[in-house]
Amino acid sequence: MSEAKKSFMQQLDEWTDATVIMPLIDPNHEDNFDVVAEDVKKAIREKTLESYKNGLKAGAAKPARKAWKR
């Protein structure tokens, strides 16, 4: 059986662990912490921009119109 599709938040948690948390705590990167931190910041900016663009494509939710009562 195939694995159930993961929710956006589950995917985001996995991305955060792999792209943000693990590189920052990896002892192999201690000497290059500033470089790793810059890479993490860049990845966060790219993910944020991707999310913003996806939101634009989806269109903003519009409030329901209220009917005029006389």
PyMOL commands that set and color helices and strands:
alter all, ss='L'
color gray80, all
select helices_A, chain A and resi 8-25+27-58
alter helices_A, ss='H'
color red, helices_A
deselect
rebuild
show_as cartoon
